[in-house]
């Protein structure tokens, strides 16, 4: 099956040997998005709510580059530095996924790249 690399300057560039997203068949697989501001490649702030919002805005921009929206998302994985941030993250997350509620996992991890508070990845169905 052929696949297509999705890349946009409206989201942070990859900080390693990976693509922002890959479209394969009817699915778009969005790589984990850190809360980096695309123009500066710096964190939006050190607040979990701000970081969650920025990560989701980055996903939204990548999906748009692949002609998809958050409404197309079917699965989300959220990686938190501290599970005590879950409620604040969840509040912001709910603002982005208020009608479409994809399947989701949220886990605490030992450490995230650049010492982020959150990293979010998504899979969208565009069939």
C-alpha positions in Angstrom: 0.0 0.0 0.0 1.3 3.4 -1.0 1.5 6.1 1.7 1.9 9.8 1.7 3.9 12.0 4.0 2.0 14.9 5.4 4.0 18.0 6.4 3.1 21.6 7.2 4.9 24.6 8.5 1.7 25.4 10.6 2.9 22.7 13.1 6.4 22.1 14.6 8.9 20.4 12.4 9.9 17.0 13.5 12.7 16.9 16.1 13.9 13.5 14.9 13.8 11.1 12.0 10.1 10.9 11.6 7.2 12.6 9.7 4.6 14.9 11.2 2.0 12.4 9.8 1.6 9.6 7.3 -1.6 9.0 5.3 -1.9 5.3 4.6 -5.1 4.1 2.9 -8.1 5.8 4.6 -6.1 6.7 7.8 -3.9 9.6 8.8 -1.4 8.7 11.6 -0.3 11.9 13.4 3.0 11.6 15.3 3.1 12.6 18.9 2.9 16.4 19.1 4.7 18.3 21.8 3.4 21.7 22.8 5.8 23.6 20.6 4.9 26.8 18.9 5.7 26.2 15.2 7.3 29.6 14.6 9.7 29.4 17.6 10.0 25.7 18.3 9.6 26.6 22.0 7.0 25.6 24.5 3.9 27.8 24.7 4.3 28.0 28.5 5.0 25.7 31.4 1.2 25.3 32.1 -0.5 22.0 31.4 -3.6 23.7 30.0 -1.6 25.8 27.6 0.6 22.8 26.6 -2.5 20.6 26.0 -4.1 23.3 23.8 -0.9 23.8 21.8 -0.4 20.1 21.2 -4.0 19.8 19.9 -3.6 22.9 17.7 -0.6 21.3 16.2 -2.6 18.1 15.5 -5.4 20.2 14.0 -2.9 21.9 11.6 -1.4 18.6 10.5 -4.8 17.1 9.9 -5.8 20.2 7.8 -2.7 19.6 5.7 -4.0 16.1 5.0 -7.5 17.4 4.3 -8.9 16.2 7.6 -10.3 17.7 10.8 -10.5 16.7 14.5 -14.0 15.4 13.6 -12.2 12.6 11.7 -10.1 11.5 14.6 -10.9 8.0 15.8 -8.1 7.4 18.4 -5.9 9.6 20.6 -3.0 8.6 22.9 -2.0 11.2 25.5 1.3 11.0 27.4 1.5 13.0 30.6 4.6 13.8 32.6 2.4 13.8 35.7 -1.0 12.1 36.1 -2.0 14.8 38.6 -2.4 17.1 35.5 -5.1 14.8 34.1 -8.1 16.9 35.1 -6.7 20.1 33.7 -5.6 18.3 30.5 -9.0 16.7 30.2 -10.8 20.0 30.5 -8.9 21.5 27.5 -9.2 18.3 25.6 -13.0 18.3 25.9 -13.1 21.8 24.3 -11.5 20.3 21.1 -13.5 17.0 21.1 -16.9 18.1 22.3 -19.1 16.3 19.7 -16.7 13.7 18.3 -15.3 11.7 21.2 -12.6 9.4 19.8 -11.3 6.3 21.6 -8.5 7.4 23.9 -5.8 6.4 26.3 -4.0 8.7 28.8 -0.9 7.5 30.6 1.8 8.9 32.8 5.3 8.4 31.4 8.8 8.7 32.9 9.9 11.6 30.7 8.9 13.3 27.5 11.1 14.9 24.8 12.3 18.4 25.8 10.8 17.7 29.3 7.3 18.5 28.0 4.3 18.1 30.3 2.2 16.4 27.6 2.5 14.8 24.2 -0.5 13.8 22.1 -0.8 11.5 19.0 -3.9 10.8 16.9 -5.3 8.6 14.2 -7.9 10.0 11.8 -10.2 8.1 9.4 -10.7 9.8 6.1 -12.5 7.2 4.1 
